[in-house]
Amino acid sequence: MRCLVTGGCGFIGSHLVDKLIDRGYSVVVLDNLSTGKIENLNPIAAFYNEDVTNLKSIKKYFKNIDYVFHLAALPRIQPSFEQPVEHEDVNVIGTINCLMASRDNEIKKFIFAGSSSCYGNTKEIPTSETASVDCLNPYALQKYTAEQYCLILGKRYGISVNSVRYFNPYGPRSFNPKNPLNAYSSVVGIFNNQAKTTGILTITGDGEQSRDFIHVYDLAEATVLAAEKDVEGEVFNVGYGESYTINYLSSLFNCKIAHTPERQGESEITLANIDKAKKLLGWKPEISLFEGIKKYEI
């Protein structure tokens, strides 16, 4: 079986590539290295420096592919306010391009990396996949729009599509000090870097905002299962199913604390209802936040 992973040099994408290769799949990676690093790439995977906004250029790589995993995106909330058009091109148009390339090459399954940011400040806690959408920022709107394109065009084109809505991923490779947008990386990665460098953790706002943190190893497993299992046209929450405040998270690093102003456009709490993924994918997360920080590389 041959897989294509867009964004396969990024934080999540590179772990997904590792997981697929461990499963025995042949993997092709498309990445323009705008946020990813070539150092993240599994050397067994075939790599092409391509941009998903260029349909003509990427189309040939979808030939003879069984599963497409579309993770390429500009993944930061705050920068999406400053550069909404650029983010729209990558996050929405890039997704449509990948769907069209998949249609023209008759791929078997298309897995879209969605985002829990579409729930915004939902009143449904824990949050199920049927909760109302409340996009608080351009990134959330773009990811939700792209997801809907996947479901609508997938049905029209005869492509089997599933979307996995990631909650708050963390783990190895999440923080790239050379990335100009590293201030908007996973807070776990930011804290880990600050603990190793300055010894002072910066908390936005009062630190009582709460997040459902999911380790990237667990997240990669759920993403592969979304392709392997005989289900289609579904949306799955991928979180741990517990929520912790940023203040609690900071306590696990035993560092001094500094506060910065609260950011607009971000949720007060994220907490996934993962019953659907457990039932239909046979998946459940294995790594708790405490274990992920104390026992694993981050």
N, C-alpha and C positions, 0 to 999 in steps of 0.2 A: 504494500500500500504506500502511495506517495502523498505527502502532505506539503502544502505551501503555507508558510507563516509570514504575514506582513508584520513589520515591526519586530522581527525576530532577534534583533540585537539590543532591544530595550530591556528594561528591568523584568517585566512579566514575560515578554515574548521569548527572551533567552532561556528562561526556566521552562517554558512550554516546549521549546525546541529540545532541551535536554530530556524532558519527560518523554517526548515522542520518540527520540532516538533510543532511549532505554527500553521502550516498548517494541522496538524493532522496525519502526517506520523509516522510510527514506524522506528526507526533509529538504525543501528548498526555502530559502529565506530572502525576502525582499525588504530592504531597509535603506533609507537615505541618510542614516546616521545623524539626523538632526537632534535627536534626543538619546539615541542608543550609542553603544560603543562597540567597535569591532572586537575588542578584547572579551566581550561577553559571549561572542559567537562560539558555539560548539564546532570544533574543527571538522567534524564528520558531515555537517550540513553544507549544502551548496549555497553560496552567497552571491547576491546581485545587488549592486548599489542602484536602487531604483526608487522613484517617487510615485506613490499611488495616485497622485493627481494627474499623472500622464497615462491615460488609458492606452494609447497607441504603443507606448514603450513597455508596459507591464503585461500586456495581453498574452504574449507568447509564452510566458512562464507558467500560465495556467493549463497548458496543454498536458494531457495525461496525468492530471492531478486528481486524487480521490477526495481528499478533505482540504478545505481552505479554512484557515484560522486567521481572521482579520483583526489584528491588534494595532496596526499602525494608526497613530493619532497624535495630536498635540494635546497632552493630557493634563494641563494645569488650569485650575479654575480662575485664579486672579489674572494671569496673562490673557485669558480669553476675553476679558473686558477691554483690554488695551488693543488687541489685534483680532477683533471678531471676524473680519473677512478672511484673514489668513487661516484662522482656526476652522471657519466654515468650509473653506476649500479642502482642507485635509480631512476633517472629521466627517463631513457629509458627502462632498463630491468624491473624495477618495473612496468612500464606502460604495457609492453607486458605481464607480468605475470597477471596483473589485467584483461587484455583483454582475455587471455586464460581461466582464472577462470570464467569470464562472459560467454564465449562461452560454456563452459562445464556445466553451470548451467542455460542456456537459459534466461538470464536477458532481460528485455524489452528495457532498454535504458542505454547508457553509456555516461556520461558527463565528458569531459576532461577539466581540468583547464590549459589552455594555457597561453602564455605570449606575450605581445606586444614587448618584447625585440627582437623578431625575425625580426622586421622591421629595427632595427639599425638606421643608419642615412639616412632614406628614404627621397627622394625628394618630395614625395607626402604628403603634409600637407594641411588640415587634412588627416590622413591616413585611407584608406579603407582596407577591408579584401583582396582585390585583389592586393594591393601594392607589389612590389618586396621584396623578403626576403634578409636581409643583416645582418647576425649574426656576432656580434662583439666580442663575448665571448663564452666560452664553455656552459654556462648555456642556453643562447639563442639558440644555436645549438641543445642542448639536448631537450629543450622543443619543438622546432619546429619538430625535428625528432620524438619525442614521439607522437606529434599531427598527423603527417603523418602516423605513425603506426596505430593510432586509426582509421583514415579514411580508410586506405587501408585494414587492417585486419577486421575492422568492416564490411566493404562491403563483404569481403570474408566469414566471419563467420555468416553473417546475423544478425549482431547486429546494432541496431539503435544508431548512434553516433552523437553527436554535440560537438564542442569545443568552449569554451569561452575564448577569449584572454584578460586577465586582463591588464589594464594599470598600474596606480600607486596607489594601494590601501592604505588606511589609516583608522584609527579608533581605538576603544578600543581593547586591547590585542595585538597591533602591536609591542610593545616593551617589551622584557623580559630581565630585567637587569642581570639575571643569565645565559642567553644564551651567550656562548663565541663568537658568531657571531653577537651580538647585534649592533655592529658598522655598520653592513650592513642592518639593519632593515629599515623600512619605514622612510624617512627623517622627516616626520611629527612626528612620534613617538620619534625619536631621539631628535628633537628640543623640544618637550614637556618635555622629561626627563631632558634635559639640562636646560631648563627654571626653572624647579622645584628644581634642584640640584645646579649647578654652576652659573646659570644666564648668561652663555656665550654660544652662539650658534656657532658651528663649520661648516663653509661652505667650501666645496671642490671646488677648482678653483675660478673663479671670481663670481660665483653665478648667472651667466646669463643663465646657462642651464635651460631649461623650461620643465615642466612636466604636464601631464594631471592627476590630482588627483581624484580618485573615492572613495567615502566613502564605507566602507565595508557593510553597510546596503543595499545600492543600488546594490552593486556587488552581494550580496547573493540573492537578489530578481531576478536579471537577470539569475543567475545560476539555480535557481529552475525553472524559466520559460523555460529555454532551455530543461528541461526534460518534463515539462508539456505540452508544445505546440506541435502540430502535425507537426513538421519539423524534418528532419534528414539529416545527411551528410553535415551539415553546420558549418561554422566558424563565430563567432560573436565577434566584438570588444566590450569590456565593459569598457568604460571610461565616463568621464563627458561631454566631447566635448568642453572643454576649457583648455588652457595651461597657467601656471603661472611660472615665474622664481623663483628660490630658494631665490633670494634676496627679492622678494615680499612676499614669504611665511615667511621668517624670520621677516619681518616687522610686521606680525600679532602677534608676541610673545613679542615685545617691550623689547628686551634684547641686551646686548653687543654682538659683532660679532668677531670671530677669523677665519682666513682662513687656510686651509690645502691644500696640493698639489692636483692638478686635478687627477682624477682616469682615467686610460686607459680602453677602452672597453665599455664605457657607451655612450648612445645617447646624442646628443645635445638638442633635443626636442622630446617630445611625445605629440601627439594630435590626438585623436580618431575621426574618422568619425563613428557615431553610428546610421546612418540611417537604416542599415539593422536590427539591434536589435529592433529599434523602429517599423519597419514595420512587421517583421516576429514574434517577440516575444511580441509585444505590450508593450514594456518596455521603460521607460525613467528615468534617474536619478532625484532624488528629492532634494538632499542635496548638496549645493554649498560648495566650499572650505571654504569660510568665515563662513558660517553657521556651517560647520562641526567642525571648530576649536572653534568658539565662543559659540555655543549652545549645542554641544554634548560632551560627555566624549571622550577623545582621549588618 
